[in-house]
Amino acid sequence: MAADDLHVTPTGDLIAHDTTGDCPCGPQVERVARDDGPDGWLHIHHSLDGRERKEPQ
């Protein structure tokens, strides 16, 4: 993980999410532009317990 990386992980999931390499959840990665330096990366991890299907749309 680079210094300009930020990981958002679900708590209490079926697995411990890997924030240092390849995570089995296949996180969504978004580039975050910064005015004060190099761009950063936002890694949004997906839960494996299905909670997204239970949340209201």
C-alpha positions in Angstrom: 0.0 0.0 0.0 1.4 3.4 -1.0 1.2 6.4 1.3 -1.4 8.0 -0.9 -3.7 4.9 -0.7 -6.9 4.8 1.4 -8.8 1.6 2.0 -12.5 1.5 3.1 -13.3 -2.0 4.4 -16.4 -3.5 5.9 -16.3 -4.4 9.6 -17.3 -7.7 11.0 -17.1 -9.4 7.6 -16.5 -13.1 6.8 -12.9 -12.4 6.0 -10.1 -10.0 7.0 -9.7 -7.8 4.0 -6.1 -7.5 2.6 -5.1 -3.8 2.4 -1.5 -4.6 1.3 -2.0 -6.7 -1.9 -4.7 -8.6 -3.7 -8.0 -8.8 -1.7 -10.4 -11.6 -2.7 -13.3 -9.2 -2.6 -12.0 -7.4 -5.7 -12.2 -3.9 -4.3 -13.2 -1.0 -6.6 -10.3 1.4 -7.1 -10.8 5.1 -7.8 -8.2 7.7 -8.5 -8.4 10.8 -6.3 -7.0 14.0 -7.7 -5.1 16.2 -5.2 -4.3 19.9 -5.6 -1.3 19.7 -3.2 0.6 16.7 -4.7 0.4 13.4 -6.5 -2.9 11.7 -7.0 -4.0 9.1 -4.4 -6.1 6.0 -4.7 -9.3 5.0 -2.9 -9.9 1.2 -2.5 -13.5 0.4 -1.7 -13.7 -3.2 -0.5 -16.9 -5.3 -0.9 -18.4 -7.4 1.9 -18.6 -11.1 1.4 -21.5 -11.6 3.8 -24.1 -10.1 1.4 -24.9 -7.1 3.5 -25.1 -4.9 0.4 -28.1 -6.9 -0.9 -29.9 -6.2 2.5 -29.4 -2.5 2.5 -32.2 -0.3 1.1 -31.6 1.1 -2.3 
